[in-house]
């Protein structure tokens, strides 16, 4: 193990501090949450693609979010599970694997904001300009916007990590529960001004554009609803917007909580848990929110479950 300590390609990662007594409950809980995330999100994607009636812009955007949520959880949770039963002093990761995990976690975060901005635009067109919705939000347009969101996030994160991996390393200890860009460039003793500027700048651009676009979009939607006497329109707007806003607020809380906690030493361990929650809470809650709020999805899920029950009954009778 000592030889690993002096290997530049091997990094010590502290991870979550779990007592021996809590190892099994923590592992089981995290495993169950991960299984739920994968089953619910992948199930939602499969359902939408199999049902032609759901091949609409809003549901295709749900697919984007579900795929990204499954990807984000997979980037972090499996390694956390493998580390639960590993003593803190023996938790090592190859530098290349650490860079890949950091890229995946930042890519997931950037794509989440981009997709939610597209979803806000979709709701804006549907409610504020319903007569032109079919001509503006075509499936081709949704595909272009989705690809654009993923490409922009990919390029942004590639530059972010590219600036980090160019640095030489003089340290080999990461305190965070998983690898991210800040943890990686802190391993260097070189001048980190460029990394700080680009990292802070990209975060401000992503969060700022996300907050501004969603705020302005829903302010406009609220104005349309207040000026309209159409109760059906208002009811539909509230239902669809409440779903999107709930998902967006959950993501914002999960984003800002670790940033706040990490600045206070007494909350350092809680900050680690909070940073993991960003990759766990939204992916677990999003499919539930979509399924409960969207009438069409509820009906399709109920229909699929009913068909499965009928098939089981027929099989038993045979």
N, C-alpha and C positions, 0 to 999 in steps of 0.2 A: 504493500500500500504506500510505503514511503517513496518508492520509485515513481508511482503515479503522481505524487505531490510535486515532483520536479519536472514532470512532463508538460511541456507548454500546450499540448493538445488535450490535456485532461484538466477539467475544471471541477472544483468542489462547489456543490450547490446545496445550501442549507435546507431549503424547502420548508414545509410545514412542520412545526414542533408538535408531535403527537406522543403522548405518554404510552408506555407498553400496555397499560390497562385500557386505553382508548383506541388502540390500533385496530382491533377487530370491528368495533362499532363504526369507527371512521371509515374503514375500508368498505364495509357492507353498505353504509349510507351513500358513499360516493359512487360505488359500483351501481347501486340501484338507480341513482339519479342519472348516471351516464347511460345506462340501458334505456331508461325512460326517454332521455333526450334523443337517442338514436332511433328508437322505435317510433316515437311520436312524430319526429321531423321527417324521417324517411317515409313513414307511412302516409304522412300528409302529401308529400311529393308524389308518391305512387298513386294515391287516390286522385289527385288533380290531373295527372297525366293519363290515367285510365278512363276518366269520365270526360267525354267530349263537352258536356254541358258546362264544365268548369274551365274550359279553355278560353278564359277571359283575362284581360289585363290584370285585374286585381288579384286573381288567384295565381297567375303566373309570377307575379311579384312575391306572393306568399312563398312560392317555390324557391325563389332566390334567397329569401330570408331563411327558410328551413335548411337549404343546402349549406348556407354560410354558417348557421348555428351548429349544425352537425360537424362541420369542418373545424370551427373554433373550439368546440368541446373536445374533439379528438386531438387537437394540437396540444392540449394541456392535461386533461384528466388521466389518460393511460399512464403517463410517467409518474403523476402524483400517486396513482394506485400502486405502482411498482415500488415507490419510495416509502410507503406507509410502514412496511415491515423491515425497511432497511435502516440501521442505526444512522443517526445524523452524521457521525464521523466518517461513514462509508459511502456517502451519497456523491457519486462522481458522474460526470457527463462529458462526452467528447465535445471539443469546441465546435466542430462542424455540426453536430446534432443540436447544440445550443443555438447556433445561428439559424438553423432551420426552424427550430421551435419559436425563436423570437420573430422570424419572418412571418410564420403562420399566425401567431397571436396578434401582431400588428395588422396583418392583412385582413384578418377577421374583423378587427375593430373598425378599420377604414371602410371596408365593404358594408358593414352594418349601417354606418351613418349614410353612405351613399345610397343604399337601397331604400332606407327610410325617407330620404329626401325625394326619391322617385315616387314612393308610395304617397307622400304628401301632395305631390304634383298631380298624381292620378286622381286623388280625392277632390282636389281643387277643380280639375276639369269636369269631373262627374257631377259636382254639385253646382258650380258657378257657371258652367257652360255645357249643360247636358245635351243640347241639340247637336253640338259638334263633337261630343265625346267619342262616338264611334269612328269619326274620321281622323281625330287627333291621336287617340290612344288605341291604335291598331296593334295586333300582336307583333307585327314587324317593328313598330316603334318601341314597344316594350322590350323586345329583344335587343334593339340598338342601345337603348338606355341602360339595360342590364349589363351588356358587354362593356359599355363605356364605364359604368361604375366599377366593374371588376378590373378593367385595364388601368384606370386612373389610380385605384388603390394599389395595384401591383407595382406600377412605376414609382409611386410615392414611397412605398415601403422598400423597394429595391434600392432607391437612392439613399434612404435612411440607413439601411444596413450596409450599403456599399461604403458609406463614409465611416462606418464603424470598423468593418473588417480590414480596412487599410491600416489601422493603428497597430502598433506593436504592443505586446502585453507584458506587464510587470507584476500583475496580481493574478490569482487563480481562485478567488473566493466570490461566490454570488450568494447574497443573503436572501433574495426573493424566492418564492416558492417555485417559480419557473423562469426561463430565460426571456428577457426582453431587451430592447435596444439600450436602455439606460444602464442595465446591469452589465452589458457587454462592453460599452465604451468606458465604464468605470474601472475596467480591468487594466486600462492603459494609464501610463504616466505622462503621455504627450499632451500637448495643448488641445483641449476639447472644445474650443470656442465655436468652431464650425459645426460640430455635432450638436452643441447646445442651441445654436441659432436655428439650424435647419429643423431639429427636433421640435423646438418650441414653436417655430414658424408654421410647420406643417400641422401641428396640433391645433394651433389657433385658427388656421385656415379651415381645417376639417370641422372642428367644433363650432367655429363662428358661422361658417356657411350653413351648417346643419341647423343650428339654433335659429338663425335669421330666416332661412327659407321655410322651416316648419312654422315658426311664429307668424311670419307674414301670410303664409298660406292659410293658416287656421283663423287668423284675424279677418282675412277676406271672406272665408267661409262663414264665420260668425256674423259678419255684416250682412251677407246675403240671406242668412236664416232669419235675422232680426227684421229685415225689410220685407220678407216674404210672409204671406198669410197661408201658405200651403202647408198644412200640418203634416201631410205625407212626406213632403220634401224635408221638412225640419226633422221628422222622426228618423228618416233614412240617413240624413246627414249626421245626426247625433250618434246613431248606432255605429256607422262605419268610421266616423272620426274618433269616437271613444276607443275603439279597438286600436287604431293606429297610435293615438296619443298615449294609451296605456303602455304599449310596447316601447314607445319612444322614451317615456318617463322612466320606465324600468331600466332601460339601457343607460340613460343619463345618470341615474342614481348609482348604478353599478360602475360607471366610469369615474365619477367624481369622488366616491367614498374612499377608495384606496389612496387617491392622490392627497386627500385631506389627512387621512390617518397616518400615512407614511411620514408626514411632517412632524408628528408628535411621537417622541421615543416611547412614551408609556403605552401608545397604541400600535406599536410596531408589529406585534404578532397578530393583532386584530386586522391590521392593514394587509397582512399576507392573506388572511382568509377572505377579506373584501376583494382583493385583486383576483383571487380564484373565482369568486362569485360572478364576476363579469362574464366568465366563460361558462358558467353553470346556470345562474338564475335566469337570464333572458332566454337562452335556448330551451330551458325546461318550461318556462311560463308562456312563451310565444305561441306554441301550438295549442295550448289550452285556451288562451285568449281568443285566438282565431276560431277555434272549434266552437266555443261557447257563443261568440258574438255573431258569427256568420251563419245565417239561417240555412243557406244552400249547403254549406259544409256539414252542418249538424244533420241535415236530412240525408246526405250521401253517406255519412258515417253510420247513421242509424240503419240505412238501407243495407250497407255492407254487413253490419253485425247481424241483422235479421236474416240475410241470405246464409251466413255462416251457421246460424242456429238451425235453420231449416235443413241444411245439408247434414249437420250433425245428427239431427233427429232421424232423417232418412237413413243415414248410415247405421244407426242403432237398431232401427226396425228391420233392416236387412239381416 
